Amino acid sequence: MPLARAPAARRPLRPDGRRHGVLENNLTRKGVWATDGGRGALAGRRAPRRDVFLVETDDVVGHLVMESSLGQLTVHEMETASWILAKWLERQTPEDPTVEFTLAELARDFGVRWGGSRARFTKAALRRLDRVRFTAEVWSHAQRALVTEHFGIFDRVRIVERRARPEGATRGPVPVRVRLNEFIHQQLQAGQYRRYAWRVLRGSLRTPLAKRLYVFLDGQRGQATPAGARYEHAVDAPLLASLGVRDGNLPRVRASLRRACGEIAAAEGRYARCEVREGVQGWVLSVLRRA
């Protein structure tokens, strides 16, 4: 299935300040983010390519090719990207693809103390987000053509640290300027994004898998029922690739998914059900989201 590209028409932006994180729709559904905190490849076809990390997976949306010189993106980078995209939305200047903030501001909204190892950790996350690139087939409704897109999340990241000398201590705030990739910027302008409660994503959910599952499930439309939207999917390789799960021990994976479901149900009242159960043809992730 080709990557979903938005039509040309743009929707009104809905800013909500720091109450929400934001992710472009394809970034919510595809297997971009690893949940184990490592830097290796997802389960799937892998091919070493000099110093470039290359991963190809078939997830619930379709085929994904991702290249990075700095390894797989993790859930921390997902949270960082969602914070930055929320800042773009908050500004209410949709024609401008740039986002400006300070590293201390980002750390404060993440609920951590700024400085030292945290500064290095945050700068490394921004660098990884800047270095990753995707290849996907995009169906253009306007051109009536299948277009191969090579794109990233960011086009440029600029961090300014004021110091008396190169190896000296940083003085004052550290401003950051991020330029969004053209494809991601166009998707956001067209309203092709999802918003997530920051208090849930960063406040209530603790494990990377629960955070990734929370974002993934919110991006699924599901089947309308009188009780709400029902979404079910086999606990299979495409689902695990989408969730960034690389563990090959399926009983352990199912147990982890059950715990993640429990975290989500406890943190988010919209979910009447989130469970992993054995069905007629195998194990199934079954979710009911209240209307």
HELIX and SHEET records of a PDB file:
HELIX    1   1 GLY A   17  ARG A   19  5                                   3    
HELIX    2   2 ASN A   25  ARG A   29  1                                   5    
HELIX    3   3 VAL A   75  ARG A   91  1                                  17    
HELIX    4   4 LEU A  103  ASP A  109  1                                   7    
HELIX    5   5 SER A  117  ARG A  131  1                                  15    
HELIX    6   6 GLU A  182  GLN A  189  1                                   8    
HELIX    7   7 TRP A  198  TRP A  198  1                                   1    
HELIX    8   8 ARG A  199  SER A  204  3                                   6    
HELIX    9   9 PRO A  208  ASP A  218  1                                  11    
HELIX   10  10 ALA A  237  LEU A  243  1                                   7    
HELIX   11  11 LEU A  250  ALA A  267  1                                  18    
SHEET    1   A 2 HIS A  20  GLU A  24  0                                        
SHEET    2   A 2 TYR A 193  ALA A 197 -1                                        
SHEET    1   B 2 TRP A  33  ALA A  34  0                                        
SHEET    2   B 2 LEU A  73  THR A  74  1                                        
SHEET    1   C 5 ARG A  45  ARG A  46  0                                        
SHEET    2   C 5 PHE A  53  ASP A  58 -1                                        
SHEET    3   C 5 HIS A  63  SER A  68 -1                                        
SHEET    4   C 5 ARG A 133  SER A 140 -1                                        
SHEET    5   C 5 ALA A 145  PHE A 151 -1                                        
SHEET    1   D 3 THR A  98  THR A 102  0                                        
SHEET    2   D 3 PRO A 175  LEU A 180 -1                                        
SHEET    3   D 3 PHE A 154  ILE A 159 -1                                        
SHEET    1   E 4 GLN A 223  THR A 225  0                                        
SHEET    2   E 4 GLY A 228  ALA A 234 -1                                        
SHEET    3   E 4 GLY A 282  ARG A 289 -1                                        
SHEET    4   E 4 TYR A 271  GLY A 279 -1                                        
END                                                                             
